[in-house]
Amino acid sequence: MDEREKLRKFRELDDAFAEALRELESPGSTFDIPTGPPVRSLEAQEQDDEARQQAFEQRLKALMNEYAQPAESVSSLLQTLKSLGRIA
């Protein structure tokens, strides 16, 4: 995409954004936009975290089986990546 096309698309986006702001600020606006993050219960967050953890473990085990890698090898790799700052 050349620079002119990028600039044209940026201007279109900027115009659309400006129009949306004008609509929101108009006195007759019927938009009801929440001002904060969605509220979720701690229990729902914990369930999501647990489901995510289980999905990760299943995928990791499948990859270990697919590439015939023992747990010790994967653990060593993760420790190396962590020491290099590649993962938190």
HELIX and SHEET records of a PDB file:
HELIX    1   1 GLU A    3  GLU A   25  1                                  23    
HELIX    2   2 LEU A   42  GLU A   66  1                                  25    
HELIX    3   3 ALA A   71  SER A   83  1                                  13    
END                                                                             
